[in-house]
Amino acid sequence: MADWKGKSIVITGASSGIGEATAERFVKEGANVVLAARREDRLAEIQSRLQPYAGEVKIKATDVTSQQEVEALIQYAIREHNQVDVLFNNAGLMPLSFMKNTKVDEWDRMIDVNIKGVLYGIAAVLPHMLERNEGHILTTSSIAGHEVMPSGAVYCGTKFAARVIMEGLGKEIAKSNVRTTTISPGVVETELTNTITDLEVQEMMKQGFGEGMVPLESSDIGEAVFYAVNQPQNVDVGEIIVKPTNQQ
């Protein structure tokens, strides 16, 4: 396992769920973590909770739909920790809706966060990592980036796009020592479903996820991220799909 003391990781979408759990996993190993999200008050709570651990935790309010704010986030991390060893593009939205209900504003928001947010993260950190010839960029896609479900046409489209962008990036920089990983979770117990406003989808969600299927915990995905970045330098884990055992 790599020694994470003195190394830094920037995590977007870090105010809850997968981002928070991943931050905790790395801080316990001594990594310096920069937490980024829009909810600064929530980031401050997490910072306080993680303070006893070995790594240093800093926070920066960031809206990933703003290229300027994402650029400022990466520059902040470089100023504070001299370098960015890992960027975890984790911010995402999932306001599922049936297309006939034409929730265009929600479609726009998903495109801005789930696709543009990833691109802005890559644009901000890639020159720095290529200059150092070292680093790791990870992005949260989804099992929905592999298959389409009713009410998920736009969401699945954004997650497919994120997966393809990361695959293309990996091919382009394959001759460098900068690595890329796409994390594709199945059903995870997070706040993602809180953004659903479509009443038909809300009713559908009440039916649950199927008999015997227990959603993953956010920490399960944090472990997958930790696994990917701890492989030897000559090993590039291109994608990890993590889903509940009984999820079809």
C-alpha positions in Angstrom: 0.0 0.0 0.0 1.3 3.5 -0.9 2.3 5.9 1.8 -0.2 8.7 1.7 1.5 11.1 4.1 2.2 14.4 2.3 0.1 13.4 -0.7 -3.1 15.3 -1.6 -6.5 14.4 -3.0 -9.2 16.8 -4.2 -12.8 15.5 -4.0 -15.8 17.2 -5.5 -19.3 16.4 -4.3 -17.7 15.9 -0.9 -20.5 17.2 1.3 -22.1 13.8 1.7 -22.3 10.2 0.6 -19.5 8.8 -1.6 -17.4 11.9 -1.5 -17.5 12.1 2.3 -16.8 8.4 2.8 -13.8 8.6 0.3 -12.4 11.6 2.2 -12.5 9.7 5.4 -10.8 6.7 3.9 -7.9 8.8 2.7 -7.6 11.0 5.8 -7.2 8.0 8.0 -4.2 7.0 5.8 -2.6 10.4 6.3 -3.5 12.0 3.0 -4.2 15.7 2.8 -7.7 16.1 1.5 -9.5 19.1 0.0 -13.2 18.8 0.2 -15.2 20.7 -2.4 -19.0 21.1 -2.8 -21.5 23.9 -2.8 -22.6 23.4 0.8 -19.8 25.0 2.8 -21.6 24.6 6.1 -21.7 20.8 5.5 -18.1 20.8 4.4 -17.1 22.5 7.7 -19.0 19.8 9.7 -17.1 17.1 7.9 -13.8 18.9 8.3 -14.4 19.1 12.1 -15.4 15.4 12.3 -12.3 14.3 10.4 -9.9 16.6 12.2 -8.6 13.9 14.7 -7.3 11.7 11.9 -3.7 11.8 10.5 -4.3 13.8 7.3 -5.1 17.4 7.0 -8.6 18.4 5.8 -9.3 21.7 4.0 -12.5 22.9 2.4 -13.4 25.0 -0.6 -16.9 25.9 -1.6 -17.1 25.0 -5.3 -19.8 24.8 -7.9 -18.5 22.4 -10.5 -20.7 24.0 -13.2 -18.3 27.0 -13.1 -15.0 26.5 -14.8 -13.6 29.4 -12.9 -14.5 27.9 -9.6 -13.1 24.5 -10.5 -9.9 26.1 -11.7 -9.7 28.0 -8.4 -10.2 24.8 -6.5 -7.2 23.1 -8.1 -5.0 26.1 -7.7 -6.0 26.3 -4.0 -5.0 22.7 -3.5 -1.7 23.3 -5.2 -1.0 26.3 -3.1 -1.9 24.5 0.1 -0.2 21.2 -0.6 2.2 21.9 -3.4 0.6 19.4 -5.7 -2.6 17.4 -6.5 -1.9 13.7 -6.5 -5.5 12.6 -7.0 -8.6 14.3 -8.3 -11.9 12.5 -7.7 -14.6 14.0 -9.9 -17.5 12.8 -7.8 -20.1 15.6 -8.0 -23.3 14.4 -9.6 -27.1 14.8 -9.7 -29.8 12.2 -10.4 -33.2 13.9 -10.8 -34.7 11.0 -12.6 -37.8 11.8 -14.7 -39.9 10.4 -17.5 -39.1 12.3 -20.7 -42.8 12.9 -21.4 -42.8 15.2 -18.4 -40.2 17.4 -20.0 -38.3 18.5 -17.0 -35.9 20.4 -19.2 -34.3 22.5 -16.4 -33.3 19.3 -14.7 -31.9 17.9 -17.9 -29.8 21.0 -18.2 -28.6 20.8 -14.7 -27.5 17.2 -15.0 -25.6 18.0 -18.2 -23.9 20.9 -16.4 -22.9 18.9 -13.3 -22.4 15.4 -14.6 -20.7 16.2 -17.8 -19.3 19.7 -17.8 -18.2 19.3 -14.1 -16.1 16.4 -15.1 -14.6 18.2 -18.1 -13.8 21.3 -16.0 -12.0 19.1 -13.4 -9.9 17.5 -16.1 -9.1 20.8 -17.7 -8.0 22.3 -14.4 -5.8 19.5 -13.2 -4.4 17.7 -16.3 -1.7 20.2 -17.2 -0.4 20.1 -13.6 -0.3 16.3 -13.6 1.2 16.0 -17.1 3.9 18.5 -16.1 4.8 16.4 -13.1 4.2 13.2 -15.1 2.3 11.8 -12.1 -1.2 11.8 -10.8 -4.5 10.0 -10.9 -7.9 11.3 -12.1 -11.0 9.4 -11.1 -14.6 10.1 -12.1 -17.9 8.7 -10.7 -20.0 7.3 -13.5 -22.6 4.7 -12.7 -23.9 1.3 -13.7 -26.5 3.6 -15.4 -23.7 4.5 -17.8 -23.8 0.9 -19.1 -27.6 0.4 -19.3 -30.6 2.6 -19.7 -33.6 2.4 -17.3 -37.0 4.0 -17.6 -37.0 7.5 -16.2 -33.2 7.6 -16.6 -32.7 8.5 -20.3 -30.9 11.8 -19.6 -29.2 10.7 -16.4 -27.9 7.5 -18.1 -26.8 9.6 -21.0 -24.7 11.9 -18.8 -23.1 8.9 -17.0 -22.4 7.2 -20.4 -20.8 10.5 -21.5 -18.6 10.7 -18.3 -17.5 7.1 -18.9 -16.6 7.7 -22.5 -14.7 11.0 -21.7 -12.6 9.1 -19.1 -11.9 6.3 -21.6 -10.8 8.8 -24.2 -8.7 10.6 -21.8 -7.0 7.4 -20.7 -6.1 6.6 -24.3 -4.8 10.0 -25.0 -2.4 10.1 -22.0 -1.5 6.4 -22.0 2.2 7.2 -22.6 2.4 9.3 -19.5 2.4 8.2 -15.8 -1.0 9.9 -15.2 -3.6 7.3 -14.6 -7.4 7.4 -15.0 -10.2 5.4 -13.4 -14.0 5.4 -13.8 -16.0 4.3 -10.8 -19.4 2.9 -11.8 -21.5 2.2 -8.7 -24.8 0.3 -8.7 -27.4 1.2 -6.1 -25.9 3.1 -3.2 -27.6 4.5 -0.1 -26.9 8.2 -0.7 -28.8 11.6 -1.1 -29.0 11.3 -4.9 -32.6 10.3 -4.9 -33.5 13.4 -2.9 -33.4 15.5 -6.1 -36.2 13.6 -7.8 -39.2 15.8 -8.4 -41.1 13.7 -10.9 -44.1 12.3 -8.9 -44.4 9.2 -11.1 -40.8 8.3 -10.4 -41.2 9.0 -6.7 -44.1 6.5 -6.7 -42.0 4.0 -8.6 -39.1 4.4 -6.2 -41.4 3.5 -3.3 -41.6 0.0 -4.6 -38.0 -0.4 -3.6 -35.1 -2.1 -5.3 -36.3 -5.6 -5.5 -36.6 -8.5 -3.0 -33.3 -9.3 -1.2 -31.3 -6.4 -2.6 -29.5 -4.4 -0.1 -28.0 -1.1 -1.4 -24.3 -0.4 -1.0 -22.9 1.9 1.6 -20.9 5.0 0.5 -17.9 3.5 2.2 -18.0 0.6 -0.2 -17.3 3.0 -3.1 -14.7 4.8 -1.0 -12.9 1.4 -0.7 -13.0 1.0 -4.5 -11.4 4.4 -5.0 -8.8 3.6 -2.5 -8.1 0.3 -4.3 -7.7 1.9 -7.7 -5.2 4.5 -6.6 -3.1 2.1 -4.5 -2.1 -0.1 -7.4 1.5 -0.1 -8.6 2.5 2.7 -11.0 2.5 0.2 -13.9 -1.1 -0.8 -13.2 -3.9 1.4 -14.5 -7.4 0.3 -13.3 -9.5 1.8 -16.1 -12.9 1.1 -14.6 -14.5 -0.5 -11.5 -18.1 -1.6 -11.4 -19.4 -2.0 -7.9 -22.9 -3.2 -7.3 -24.9 -4.9 -4.6 -24.6 -8.7 -4.8 -28.3 -9.1 -5.7 -28.7 -6.2 -8.1 -29.7 -7.4 -11.5 
